[in-house]
């Protein structure tokens, strides 16, 4: 699997232009419903649209490839096509400043959750999601706030949002912004993430994220090591084999399958912490990342 995942390192050369340049037009009824939701600071409850969390990856020119995970119960009518209308307001005083509108089609209405991915500039946002058809009938809205921080910082080792995945598949890149059930796309890869960091002891999730700003050898390759261990109550509980840091062009990929066993026995239920220590031998730097999870 790792050789396929390494192909995604070049993905962000394929990312669409800045979202701020998007000039999508919303139906008048949808626009009115969005403006009302923004003003009131709450959605109307139709379709049960609920923001869950976001994943952020580096994109060109200081932008962020932003993946939003959300729940919804969109209409299952086969007679009409429904869309997700998105409006992002950047924080600017009391009134905010509109910077982007987007429309994403629903191609599937079934799934435990949905994702939508787009490119944004970093900042604080007030966001309105609306589900409706193009005629603007029975409009469901949701309001939430997000702060999108820069993923890449000069002269620092940084990383995309770490997440646990169930499955990775090679796939054709999506054309345009689309609502996807239970998965998201990066370049030529389709990622199926766990919705929460909660696992059975028999599960085999894979931790995945990109590392940016690592040093390079003369031939452009990363050089260093990655160490993983599971902690419980602040003490080392499981230790995994140290791996070589892999990647090139100042970027590396962290892809680690996890087995929840200690001494051949499955972990008992409870709260744990996955600790990742990364050493960059070229730049002489070390970073430490801790991710809580639960065995249920």
N, C-alpha and C positions, 0 to 999 in steps of 0.2 A: 504493500500500500504506500510506503514512504516515497517510492520513486514517482508515483502519480501525484502525491501531494507536493513534491518539490516543484512540479510544473507550475503550481499556482504562485510561485514567487514572482513571476513576471506579470501577474494578472493586472496590476493596476495601470499598466500602460494601455489597457483596454477599457478602463472605466470611462463612462460617459462624461461630457463636459459639465462644468459647474452647474449645480442645480439653480443657482441664483439667476442664471440666464433663461431659465424655463419660463415660458409665457402661456401656460395652459389656461384655457378659459373654462370657468365653471358655469353650469346652468344658473340662471338667476335665483331660482328657489334654493339651490344648494349653497350658493354664495350667501344668501340672506340667512340661512340656517347656521352656516359657519360663523358669520359675524355675530349672530346672537349668542352662540355658544362661547365664543371668545370673550364677549362682553360680560357674560354671566359667570364665566369660569367653571362651567360644568356642562356635561352632555345631557341629552334628553332621554337616555336609557334604551332607546329603540335599538334592537339587534345586539344588545349587551356587549358593546365594544369596550374592551379593557386592555390598556397598556400593561405589558408584563415586564419587559426589560429590553436593553439594546446591546448590540455588539459593535465595536468600532475598529476599523482597520485603516491603515495609511493609504491615502490616494494622492494623485499628483497635485503639485502646486500648493501644498499645505492644507489640502482639503481632507475630509474624512469620509470613508465609505461606511455608511451608517445603516445597520440592519436592525429594524424594529420588530420585536416579537409581540404579538397581541392576540387576544381571544375575541371572537365575535360569533354571532349566530345569524349570518346573512340569509336573506330569503332564498328558498330553494326552487324558485320558479324557473321552469325551462323555457318560458315564453319571452323573458327579458334578460338582458345582460346587465349585471350590476358592477359598480366600480367603487374603488376607495378613493375619495377625494381628500387630499392632504394640504393643509396650509400651515406653514411655519412662520411664526412671528419672532423676530429677534428682539431681545430685551433692549429697550432704549427709552429710559424714563418711564412715565406712567402709562403711556398709550401703546408702546411697542412699535415695531417697524416691520411691515410685511416684507419678507425677502424671497419667498418661493411658494408657488402652487404646483401641485402635481396630481395627476390622475393615473391610477393603476387599475387595470381590469382584474376581475375575479375570474379565473378559469376553472376553479374548483371551489365548491362551497362546503366541503366536508373536511374536517381535521380537528385535532385537539387544540391546535393553535395555528396562526398564520404568520408569515413574515413579509416584509416589504423592504427593499434595499435601495438606497439612493445616496448621492454624493452631496455633502454639505460643508460649508465653512464652519469652523469651530465657533462656539458661542452658547449663550443661554437662550432657550427658546420656549415659547408657549405654543403648543401644537393642538390643532383641531383635526380629528379624523371624522369623515362622514361617509356613510355607505348609502348609495342610492342608484337608480338608473339614470340614464342621460336626460330623462324628462323631469327629474327632480321630484319624484313621488315617494312618500313614506321615507323620509330622510332620517337616518339614525346618526347621532353625533356623539363624540367623546372628546374630552379636554384633558390634557396632561402637560407637564413641564419637563424639560430635559436640559441638561448642561453637557454639551459635547466638547471635550477637551482635545487639544492637539495631540495626535498620536505620535508624531515624530518631533523631537526637540534637538536642536543643534548641540553636537558634542556630548550627547547623552545616549545611553542604551535604553530604549523604550520598547514597548510591546503592545500588540493588539489585545483586545479583550480575550482572556483565556476562556475556553468553554470545553465542555465534555461532549463528544459526539458519539452517536450510535452507529453511524454509517457514513462512508464517503464513496461517491461514485463519480467517474469521469462523465462529463455531460457537456453539451453545447452551451456556450454562454447565452444568457437571456438577452433578448433584444428589447430594450426599453425597460421601464419599471413595471413590475408585475407582482400581484399578490400570490404567494406560494404557500401551499399547505405543508406545515411541519418541516420545512427545509429552507435553505437559502443557497444562492449560487455565488461563487467567486471565480471569475474567469472560466476555466474549463473544469470546474469541480462543483459537485452538488453535495452540500453538507447537511446531515440530519442531526441536529443537536438534541441533547436532553433538555427538557424544559426547566428542570430544577437539578441542583446538585444533590440528588437523593437517589440512592441505588440499593438494590439487593446485593447481598454478598456474592451472589452468583453472576452478577452483571459484569461485563467487560468493556467499560467505556474507554475512550481514547481522549486524552487531553490534547488540545490543539491551540496553538497561537503562533503569530509571527513575532520575530525579534528584529528590531531595527537599530542601526547605528553601531553594529559590531565591526571590529577591525578586520582587515583583509590581508592575506599574504600577497606576494608579488603576482601570483596568478589569479587574484581576486577571490580566493576562497576564505571562508571563515575558519578560525582555528581556536579550539577551546573545548570545554566539556560541560555536560549538563548532569546534575545529580538530583534524584528524586527520593523523597522519603515521606512516609505517612506518620504523623504525630497524633498522639492522644493524651489529653491533659498536659500538654506542653512537653511531652517526652517522646523520643523516637520510638515508633512502634513497628514499622516495616521499612526496609531499605531496599531500593532497586539498584540494578547495575548501572554504574555511571556510563553515559553515552558521549560520543564525540559530537561536538557542535557542527552542524552541517548547514551549508548555504553559501551564497556568493553575492557580490555586489553590495556589501554592507547590510545584508539581510540574512536571517537564518529562520529555520522552521523548527518548531518544537512539536513533536508528534509522539506521544507516549501511551501505549496500551497499558492498562492497569489491571492487576489481579489482586483482589481483596482477600488475601490469605496471609496468615502468620503461622509459621511452623507447619504448613500444610493444612491448617484449619481455617475455615472462613471467619472473617471478622464478625464479631458480635454487634448487635444493634447499638447505635449511639453516634455521637458527634466526633468527627475526625478533622484533620487538617493535612492537606497535601502541600509539602514544601519543596520548592524548586530552586536550586542554586545553580547559577550559570556563571562560568568563568570565561572571560574573553582573554586569551593568551596574547593576542596581538597588542591590544590596548591596555592590558594589565588591569582590567576592571572586573568586578564581580557584582551580580545583582541577585536579590533574594525575593521570591514571590511566594505568598502563602494563600491557599485557596481552601476555605472550609467546605466540608461535605458531610453527608449523613448516610449511614447504613440503616436501612429500614426493614 
